[in-house]
Amino acid sequence: MRRLTRFLRRIAIACTVVVSTAAVAADLDGVAAARTDLSPADLARVEAVTKPAVDFSRAEPFETMQGGAGTSKKRADANAFSHPAGNLTFEQRGTFGLGEALFRKLWVSAPSSTQASDGLGPLYNARACDACHVNNGRGHPPEAGPTSMLLRLARAAGTAEEQAKIAGHEALNFPDPVYGRQLQELAVPGAAGEGRMAIRYEEQQVTLGDGSVVSLRKPSYAVENPTYGPLDPKTTLSPRMASPLIGLGLVEQIDPADIFAHADPDDADGDGISGRASIVRDPVSGKPTLGRFGWKAEQATIRQQAADALADDIGISSPEAPRHWGDCTEAQTACRALPAGVQARLGDTEAPAPVIDLVTFYTQNLAVAARRGGDDGKVLEGKRAFYEMGCVACHTPKFVTRRDAPDKAQAFQLIWPYSDFLLHDMGEGLADGQQAGMASGNEWRTPPLWGIGLAKKVGGHAFFLHDGRARSLPEAILWHGGEGQKARDRFAAASAAERAALIKFLESL
């Protein structure tokens, strides 16, 4: 109970933390240190409904509706992440369907008779968006079927000029001079894939407080048979498994002030947790803005995330990422010489604005599934443990979206993502050594937990973390280090019954 009291005290001093982050917020175009979309009465309502839970004898009001009014109440099966938000209009459901068709579309190499479907590659990792986001859920590590995990390639700034670009949010990092931003294992006819990702696991035994033993596997990564010679010695390898796509439009409408309010970069409250907001430059507006998407919060908008994925993963250009050759670098001359799939009658990119519009709308409106068993006694015990172990210090349970959101379906919704969308140092065990803008090699954005209990039903596997190393939720928790070390240690020291209750709570999300 004392741990819970300390957490509540941390919430109580959040206003002082806002002061320390207000200067950062003021540097962003249109971002205020406090919400400006709410009347005083609405603000009081929001503050009341988003307070942390103190009663664990029953579920909180509206807790079942994790995605607000758009929550899906359909069967919790393999399609649980593929339903449109429940509060879309009839016309919007039609738009959602068109976006879904494009999301599942198989692209082909140019030139082809299909015209509007050509432009694949020349180098690529997948031919369709849903090849990585299986059933709109998480990707697959190699042992879970057709892999949808890739290696990001990057090096840190090496010159004063490059350091200035990082500091000015003009670059996240710098690609390998030959292989580019990520390893592309596949290629169209006339080109050659760049090599293969190789993974080696080392088992590590962890003894819990009750004497039981859990085996964790520590991965190491390499590139086998690199086609264009060795990678630059300074290039780092960061494995990335595709993340679930549910609720993204709601996350996009969380007011930046509410995210900044949870930041504590200088650990002012002394709890050992110092989440930092990620600031990135919006490539469309050219202005610094809050990053909230991606494993390292390196993307500001769903649209840009979709455009970069099309370009880097599939090799399809769009107005936001007009790279017809995808991730082919200037050093890969044969790749650059292959034809692009641009159709002049449709526009000057392979996925012109109407295409990216539809894909963006689709990914903005994938419904969050309803909670299951929120009133179950064991689930409520696990919820109490989640709070008392300190998990909520990073996995913030709830927010209320902006009242003035562009789409009414996402406006003024009470949502339960269980994330603060901040960067946290997770320790050396999870470090990838790769900088991404403000995120260091040890830092990761807190991943949302909504839908995590449906991971196996949706994706056919239960591998977790950014690289799928964890084979279960307990393993994922035991990998927490750095700012998550205290919560991890409390979990490890808990009784078997308390650990089981916590897992049951997570599986209800």
C-alpha positions as CSV (number, residue, x, y, z in Angstrom):
1,M,0.0,0.0,0.0
2,R,2.9,2.3,0.7
3,R,4.1,1.9,-2.9
4,L,0.6,2.9,-4.1
5,T,0.7,6.0,-1.8
6,R,4.0,7.0,-3.3
7,F,2.6,6.7,-6.8
8,L,-0.4,8.8,-5.9
9,R,2.0,11.4,-4.5
10,R,3.8,11.4,-7.8
11,I,0.5,12.2,-9.6
12,A,-0.2,15.0,-7.1
13,I,3.1,16.8,-7.9
14,A,2.6,16.5,-11.7
15,C,1.8,20.2,-11.9
16,T,5.4,20.9,-10.8
17,V,6.7,18.5,-13.5
18,V,4.6,20.4,-16.1
19,V,6.6,23.6,-15.2
20,S,9.9,21.8,-16.0
21,T,8.5,20.5,-19.3
22,A,6.6,23.7,-20.3
23,A,9.7,25.2,-21.8
24,V,10.1,22.2,-24.1
25,A,6.4,22.4,-25.0
26,A,6.7,26.1,-25.8
27,D,9.3,25.4,-28.4
28,L,6.7,23.3,-30.4
29,D,4.4,25.0,-32.8
30,G,0.9,25.3,-31.4
31,V,1.6,23.3,-28.2
32,A,0.6,24.8,-24.9
33,A,1.7,23.7,-21.4
34,A,-1.9,23.1,-20.5
35,R,-5.0,22.0,-22.5
36,T,-6.7,24.7,-24.4
37,D,-9.5,22.6,-26.0
38,L,-11.6,22.3,-22.8
39,S,-13.8,24.6,-20.8
40,P,-13.1,24.8,-17.0
41,A,-16.0,22.4,-16.4
42,D,-14.7,19.9,-19.0
43,L,-11.2,20.2,-17.6
44,A,-12.5,19.3,-14.1
45,R,-14.4,16.3,-15.6
46,V,-11.3,15.1,-17.4
47,E,-9.1,15.5,-14.3
48,A,-11.6,13.5,-12.2
49,V,-12.1,10.6,-14.6
50,T,-8.3,10.2,-15.4
51,K,-7.3,10.0,-11.7
52,P,-5.5,6.7,-10.8
53,A,-7.7,4.0,-9.4
54,V,-7.8,3.6,-5.6
55,D,-10.7,1.1,-5.3
56,F,-9.8,-2.4,-6.6
57,S,-13.0,-4.1,-5.4
58,R,-14.7,-3.5,-8.8
59,A,-14.0,-2.3,-12.3
60,E,-14.0,1.5,-12.9
61,P,-16.8,3.1,-14.9
62,F,-16.3,2.7,-18.7
63,E,-13.2,0.5,-18.1
64,T,-14.6,-2.2,-20.5
65,M,-14.7,0.4,-23.3
66,Q,-10.9,0.7,-23.8
67,G,-11.2,2.6,-27.1
68,G,-14.0,4.9,-26.0
69,A,-17.2,4.9,-28.0
70,G,-15.4,3.3,-30.9
71,T,-14.6,0.1,-28.9
72,S,-15.3,-3.1,-30.8
73,K,-17.6,-5.5,-29.0
74,K,-17.2,-8.2,-31.6
75,R,-15.9,-11.7,-31.0
76,A,-12.4,-11.8,-29.5
77,D,-10.9,-14.0,-32.2
78,A,-8.2,-13.7,-34.9
79,N,-10.0,-10.7,-36.4
80,A,-10.3,-8.8,-33.1
81,F,-8.0,-6.1,-34.4
82,S,-9.5,-5.8,-37.8
83,H,-12.8,-4.1,-37.1
84,P,-13.6,-0.5,-37.8
85,A,-14.2,1.8,-34.9
86,G,-17.8,1.3,-33.7
87,N,-18.7,5.0,-33.9
88,L,-17.9,5.6,-37.6
89,T,-20.6,6.8,-39.9
90,F,-21.9,4.7,-42.8
91,E,-19.9,6.7,-45.3
92,Q,-16.7,6.4,-43.2
93,R,-17.1,2.6,-43.0
94,G,-17.0,2.6,-46.8
95,T,-13.8,4.6,-46.7
96,F,-12.4,2.2,-44.1
97,G,-13.1,-0.7,-46.5
98,L,-11.3,1.0,-49.3
99,G,-8.3,1.6,-47.1
100,E,-8.4,-2.0,-45.9
101,A,-8.1,-3.2,-49.5
102,L,-5.1,-1.1,-50.1
103,F,-3.6,-2.2,-46.8
104,R,-3.8,-5.8,-47.9
105,K,-2.9,-5.1,-51.5
106,L,0.1,-7.1,-53.0
107,W,2.4,-4.8,-54.9
108,V,4.4,-6.0,-57.9
109,S,7.5,-4.9,-59.7
110,A,7.5,-2.4,-62.5
111,P,6.6,-2.4,-65.3
112,S,3.5,-4.6,-65.1
113,S,0.1,-4.8,-66.7
114,T,-1.6,-4.0,-63.4
115,Q,-0.3,-0.4,-63.6
116,A,-1.7,1.0,-60.3
117,S,-0.2,-1.9,-58.4
118,D,3.4,-1.8,-59.7
119,G,6.4,-0.1,-58.1
120,L,7.5,-2.8,-55.6
121,G,11.1,-2.4,-54.4
122,P,13.5,-2.8,-56.0
123,L,14.6,-3.9,-52.5
124,Y,11.9,-4.7,-50.0
125,N,10.9,-6.7,-46.9
126,A,7.2,-7.3,-47.7
127,R,4.8,-6.9,-50.6
128,A,1.8,-5.7,-48.5
129,C,1.3,-3.8,-45.3
130,D,-0.5,-6.7,-43.6
131,A,2.4,-9.0,-44.3
132,C,4.1,-7.4,-41.4
133,H,1.1,-6.3,-39.3
134,V,-0.5,-9.8,-39.2
135,N,-4.2,-9.3,-38.8
136,N,-3.3,-5.7,-37.7
137,G,-1.4,-7.1,-34.7
138,R,2.2,-7.5,-33.9
139,G,4.7,-8.9,-36.3
140,H,6.3,-12.4,-36.3
141,P,9.8,-13.2,-35.1
142,P,11.4,-16.0,-37.2
143,E,10.3,-18.9,-35.0
144,A,6.6,-17.8,-35.2
145,G,6.1,-18.3,-38.9
146,P,6.9,-16.0,-41.9
147,T,9.0,-13.4,-40.3
148,S,7.9,-9.8,-40.1
149,M,10.8,-8.5,-38.1
150,L,13.5,-6.4,-39.7
151,L,16.9,-4.9,-38.9
152,R,17.1,-1.1,-38.7
153,L,20.6,0.1,-39.7
154,A,21.9,3.4,-38.4
155,R,24.9,5.1,-36.9
156,A,25.2,8.0,-34.6
157,A,26.4,11.5,-35.6
158,G,30.1,11.5,-36.3
159,T,30.7,15.2,-37.1
160,A,29.7,18.6,-35.7
161,E,27.4,19.1,-38.7
162,E,25.7,15.8,-38.1
163,Q,25.4,16.5,-34.4
164,A,23.7,19.8,-35.2
165,K,21.2,18.0,-37.4
166,I,20.3,15.7,-34.5
167,A,20.0,18.6,-32.1
168,G,17.9,20.5,-34.5
169,H,15.6,17.5,-35.1
170,E,16.6,17.5,-38.7
171,A,17.7,13.8,-38.6
172,L,17.1,10.9,-36.3
173,N,20.4,9.2,-37.1
174,F,22.4,8.4,-40.2
175,P,22.0,5.3,-42.5
176,D,24.6,2.8,-43.5
177,P,26.4,4.4,-46.6
178,V,25.7,1.3,-48.7
179,Y,22.8,-0.6,-47.1
180,G,20.7,2.4,-46.1
181,R,18.2,2.5,-43.3
182,Q,17.3,-1.1,-43.0
183,L,18.4,-4.5,-44.2
184,Q,16.3,-5.5,-47.2
185,E,16.3,-9.3,-47.6
186,L,14.1,-9.4,-50.8
187,A,14.5,-7.9,-54.2
188,V,12.6,-7.8,-57.5
189,P,14.0,-9.5,-60.7
190,G,17.2,-7.7,-61.7
191,A,18.2,-6.8,-58.2
192,A,19.7,-8.8,-55.3
193,G,18.6,-8.9,-51.7
194,E,21.0,-7.3,-49.2
195,G,21.6,-10.4,-47.0
196,R,19.9,-12.2,-44.1
197,M,19.3,-11.4,-40.5
198,A,21.0,-14.0,-38.2
199,I,19.9,-14.4,-34.6
200,R,21.7,-16.3,-31.9
201,Y,20.1,-16.8,-28.4
202,E,21.9,-17.3,-25.1
203,E,19.7,-18.7,-22.3
204,Q,19.9,-16.9,-19.0
205,Q,18.4,-18.3,-15.8
206,V,16.5,-16.0,-13.4
207,T,15.5,-17.2,-9.9
208,L,12.4,-15.6,-8.5
209,G,11.7,-14.8,-4.9
210,D,9.8,-18.1,-4.3
211,G,12.6,-20.2,-5.7
212,S,11.1,-20.9,-9.1
213,V,13.3,-20.4,-12.2
214,V,12.6,-18.6,-15.4
215,S,14.8,-18.9,-18.5
216,L,15.3,-15.7,-20.5
217,R,16.9,-15.7,-23.9
218,K,19.4,-13.0,-24.8
219,P,19.6,-12.4,-28.5
220,S,22.5,-11.2,-30.6
221,Y,22.2,-10.1,-34.2
222,A,24.3,-10.2,-37.3
223,V,24.0,-9.9,-41.1
224,E,24.8,-13.1,-43.0
225,N,26.1,-13.0,-46.6
226,P,25.9,-9.2,-47.1
227,T,25.6,-8.8,-50.9
228,Y,27.4,-5.5,-51.2
229,G,30.3,-6.2,-48.8
230,P,30.6,-5.5,-45.1
231,L,28.5,-3.0,-43.3
232,D,30.1,0.2,-42.1
233,P,31.8,-0.6,-38.7
234,K,29.8,2.2,-37.1
235,T,26.5,0.9,-38.2
236,T,24.3,-0.6,-35.5
237,L,21.7,-3.2,-35.9
238,S,18.3,-2.8,-34.2
239,P,15.7,-5.5,-34.6
240,R,12.1,-4.2,-34.9
241,M,9.0,-6.3,-34.8
242,A,5.9,-4.7,-36.2
243,S,3.5,-3.2,-33.6
244,P,-0.3,-3.6,-33.3
245,L,-2.2,-1.0,-35.1
246,I,-5.4,-0.7,-33.0
247,G,-6.3,2.7,-31.5
248,L,-3.7,4.8,-33.4
249,G,-6.2,7.5,-34.3
250,L,-7.1,7.9,-30.7
251,V,-3.5,8.1,-29.6
252,E,-3.0,10.8,-32.2
253,Q,-5.7,12.9,-30.5
254,I,-4.2,12.8,-27.0
255,D,-3.4,16.4,-26.2
256,P,0.4,16.9,-26.1
257,A,0.0,18.8,-22.8
258,D,-1.3,15.5,-21.2
259,I,1.7,13.6,-22.4
260,F,4.1,16.4,-21.2
261,A,2.4,16.3,-17.9
262,H,3.7,12.8,-17.3
263,A,7.2,13.6,-18.3
264,D,9.8,14.0,-15.5
265,P,13.2,14.3,-17.4
266,D,15.1,15.4,-14.3
267,D,13.3,12.9,-11.9
268,A,12.0,15.7,-9.8
269,D,10.0,13.4,-7.6
270,G,12.9,11.1,-7.0
271,D,11.2,7.8,-7.9
272,G,13.9,6.7,-10.3
273,I,11.6,7.2,-13.4
274,S,12.4,10.1,-15.7
275,G,10.3,9.7,-18.9
276,R,11.1,12.2,-21.7
277,A,9.0,13.5,-24.5
278,S,10.4,12.8,-27.9
279,I,10.6,15.8,-30.2
280,V,10.9,15.2,-33.9
281,R,10.5,17.4,-37.0
282,D,7.4,17.0,-39.0
283,P,8.6,16.6,-42.6
284,V,5.4,18.0,-44.0
285,S,5.2,21.2,-41.9
286,G,8.9,21.4,-41.3
287,K,8.3,22.3,-37.6
288,P,9.3,20.5,-34.4
289,T,6.5,18.4,-32.9
290,L,5.8,15.7,-30.4
291,G,6.7,12.1,-31.5
292,R,4.4,9.5,-30.2
293,F,4.5,6.5,-32.7
294,G,7.1,3.9,-33.3
295,W,9.3,1.9,-30.9
296,K,11.3,5.0,-30.1
297,A,8.6,7.6,-30.6
298,E,10.3,8.7,-33.8
299,Q,7.1,9.5,-35.7
300,A,4.7,12.3,-35.2
301,T,1.8,11.3,-37.3
302,I,0.1,8.2,-38.5
303,R,0.3,9.5,-42.1
304,Q,4.1,9.9,-42.0
305,Q,4.5,6.5,-40.3
306,A,2.5,4.9,-43.1
307,A,4.4,6.8,-45.8
308,D,7.8,5.8,-44.4
309,A,6.7,2.1,-44.1
310,L,5.5,2.1,-47.7
311,A,8.9,3.5,-48.8
312,D,11.3,1.6,-46.6
313,D,9.5,-1.8,-46.2
314,I,7.8,-2.1,-49.6
315,G,9.6,0.4,-51.8
316,I,6.5,2.4,-52.7
317,S,6.8,6.2,-52.9
318,S,4.2,8.7,-51.8
319,P,4.0,12.5,-51.5
320,E,5.3,12.3,-47.9
321,A,8.1,10.0,-48.8
322,P,8.8,10.4,-52.6
323,R,11.5,7.7,-52.7
324,H,10.7,5.7,-55.8
325,W,13.6,3.4,-55.1
326,G,12.7,2.9,-51.5
327,D,15.8,2.2,-49.5
328,C,18.2,1.7,-52.4
329,T,21.2,4.0,-51.7
330,E,23.3,5.9,-54.3
331,A,26.0,3.2,-53.8
332,Q,23.5,0.6,-55.1
333,T,23.6,1.8,-58.7
334,A,22.0,-1.3,-60.3
335,C,19.0,-1.0,-57.9
336,R,18.6,2.7,-58.7
337,A,18.6,2.0,-62.5
338,L,15.6,-0.3,-62.3
339,P,12.2,1.2,-63.4
340,A,9.8,2.9,-61.0
341,G,6.1,2.3,-60.9
342,V,4.9,5.9,-61.3
343,Q,1.9,6.3,-63.5
344,A,1.8,9.9,-64.9
345,R,-2.0,9.9,-65.1
346,L,-2.3,9.0,-61.4
347,G,0.4,11.4,-60.1
348,D,4.1,11.7,-59.6
349,T,4.5,9.0,-57.0
350,E,3.6,5.3,-56.9
351,A,1.1,5.8,-54.1
352,P,-0.4,9.2,-54.8
353,A,-2.3,11.3,-52.2
354,P,-5.6,9.4,-52.5
355,V,-3.9,6.1,-51.8
356,I,-2.0,7.4,-48.7
357,D,-5.3,9.1,-47.6
358,L,-7.1,5.8,-47.6
359,V,-4.3,3.8,-45.9
360,T,-4.0,6.6,-43.2
361,F,-7.8,6.6,-42.6
362,Y,-7.8,2.8,-42.2
363,T,-5.0,2.7,-39.7
364,Q,-6.5,5.7,-37.8
365,N,-9.8,3.8,-37.3
366,L,-8.9,0.2,-36.3
367,A,-11.0,-0.4,-33.2
368,V,-9.7,-1.4,-29.8
369,A,-11.3,-4.5,-28.5
370,A,-13.4,-4.4,-25.4
371,R,-12.0,-5.6,-22.1
372,R,-12.8,-9.1,-21.0
373,G,-13.5,-10.1,-17.4
374,G,-12.7,-6.7,-15.8
375,D,-14.9,-7.5,-12.8
376,D,-13.3,-10.9,-12.2
377,G,-11.8,-11.2,-8.7
378,K,-8.4,-12.4,-9.9
379,V,-8.2,-9.7,-12.5
380,L,-8.9,-7.0,-9.9
381,E,-6.2,-8.5,-7.7
382,G,-3.9,-8.3,-10.6
383,K,-4.9,-4.7,-11.2
384,R,-4.0,-3.8,-7.6
385,A,-0.6,-5.5,-8.1
386,F,-0.1,-3.6,-11.3
387,Y,-0.5,-0.4,-9.4
388,E,1.4,-1.4,-6.3
389,M,4.4,-2.8,-8.2
390,G,4.7,0.6,-9.9
391,C,3.8,-0.5,-13.5
392,V,1.5,2.5,-13.8
393,A,4.4,4.9,-13.4
394,C,5.1,4.4,-17.1
395,H,2.0,2.5,-18.3
396,T,-0.5,5.3,-17.7
397,P,-3.9,3.8,-17.8
398,K,-6.1,6.4,-19.3
399,F,-6.5,9.7,-21.2
400,V,-9.3,11.8,-22.6
401,T,-8.7,12.8,-26.2
402,R,-9.1,16.4,-27.5
403,R,-12.6,17.7,-27.8
404,D,-11.7,19.5,-31.1
405,A,-10.3,16.4,-32.8
406,P,-10.7,16.7,-36.6
407,D,-12.9,13.5,-36.7
408,K,-15.8,13.3,-34.2
409,A,-15.2,9.6,-33.9
410,Q,-12.0,10.4,-31.9
411,A,-13.1,13.5,-30.1
412,F,-13.5,13.7,-26.3
413,Q,-13.1,9.9,-25.8
414,L,-12.0,8.3,-22.5
415,I,-9.4,5.7,-23.6
416,W,-7.3,3.2,-21.8
417,P,-4.0,2.6,-23.7
418,Y,-1.8,1.9,-20.6
419,S,1.1,4.0,-21.9
420,D,2.6,7.5,-21.2
421,F,4.0,7.6,-24.8
422,L,7.3,8.8,-23.3
423,L,10.9,7.6,-23.7
424,H,12.4,5.6,-20.8
425,D,15.8,4.1,-20.2
426,M,15.1,0.4,-20.0
427,G,18.6,-0.6,-19.1
428,E,21.5,-2.4,-20.9
429,G,19.6,-5.7,-21.2
430,L,17.1,-4.2,-23.7
431,A,19.4,-1.7,-25.3
432,D,20.0,-1.7,-29.0
433,G,22.7,0.9,-29.0
434,Q,21.0,2.8,-31.7
435,Q,20.1,6.5,-31.4
436,A,16.8,7.7,-32.9
437,G,16.5,11.4,-32.6
438,M,16.2,12.2,-28.9
439,A,16.0,8.5,-28.0
440,S,19.3,7.0,-26.9
441,G,20.4,3.4,-27.5
442,N,18.9,2.5,-24.1
443,E,15.6,4.3,-24.5
444,W,12.2,3.0,-25.7
445,R,8.7,4.5,-25.9
446,T,6.4,2.8,-23.4
447,P,4.3,0.5,-25.6
448,P,0.5,0.6,-25.1
449,L,-0.9,-2.5,-23.4
450,W,-4.4,-2.4,-24.7
451,G,-5.1,-5.6,-26.7
452,I,-2.1,-7.4,-25.3
453,G,-4.2,-10.3,-24.0
454,L,-5.4,-11.0,-27.5
455,A,-1.9,-11.2,-29.0
456,K,-1.9,-15.0,-29.5
457,K,-5.4,-15.1,-30.9
458,V,-4.7,-12.4,-33.4
459,G,-1.2,-13.2,-34.4
460,G,-0.9,-16.8,-33.6
461,H,2.0,-16.3,-31.2
462,A,2.9,-14.8,-27.8
463,F,6.3,-13.3,-28.4
464,F,6.8,-9.8,-26.9
465,L,9.1,-6.8,-26.7
466,H,10.7,-5.0,-29.7
467,D,12.5,-8.1,-31.0
468,G,10.2,-10.9,-29.8
469,R,12.8,-12.3,-27.4
470,A,10.2,-12.7,-24.6
471,R,8.2,-15.9,-25.0
472,S,5.6,-14.9,-22.4
473,L,4.4,-11.9,-20.5
474,P,6.4,-12.9,-17.4
475,E,9.6,-13.0,-19.5
476,A,8.8,-9.6,-20.9
477,I,8.4,-8.1,-17.4
478,L,11.6,-9.8,-16.2
479,W,13.6,-8.1,-19.1
480,H,12.7,-4.6,-17.7
481,G,15.8,-2.8,-16.4
482,G,16.8,0.8,-16.0
483,E,13.7,2.8,-15.0
484,G,11.7,-0.4,-15.0
485,Q,14.0,-2.2,-12.6
486,K,12.1,-1.5,-9.4
487,A,8.8,-2.7,-10.9
488,R,10.6,-5.8,-12.3
489,D,12.1,-6.6,-9.0
490,R,8.8,-6.3,-7.2
491,F,7.3,-8.7,-9.7
492,A,10.2,-11.2,-9.3
493,A,9.9,-11.0,-5.5
494,A,6.1,-11.5,-5.4
495,S,4.3,-14.7,-4.6
496,A,3.3,-17.0,-7.4
497,A,-0.3,-16.2,-6.8
498,E,0.3,-12.4,-7.0
499,R,2.3,-12.9,-10.3
500,A,-0.5,-15.0,-11.7
501,A,-3.0,-12.4,-10.9
502,L,-1.0,-9.6,-12.5
503,I,-0.7,-11.7,-15.7
504,K,-4.5,-12.4,-15.6
505,F,-5.0,-8.6,-15.4
506,L,-2.8,-8.0,-18.5
507,E,-4.6,-10.8,-20.4
508,S,-7.9,-9.0,-19.8
509,L,-6.7,-5.8,-21.6
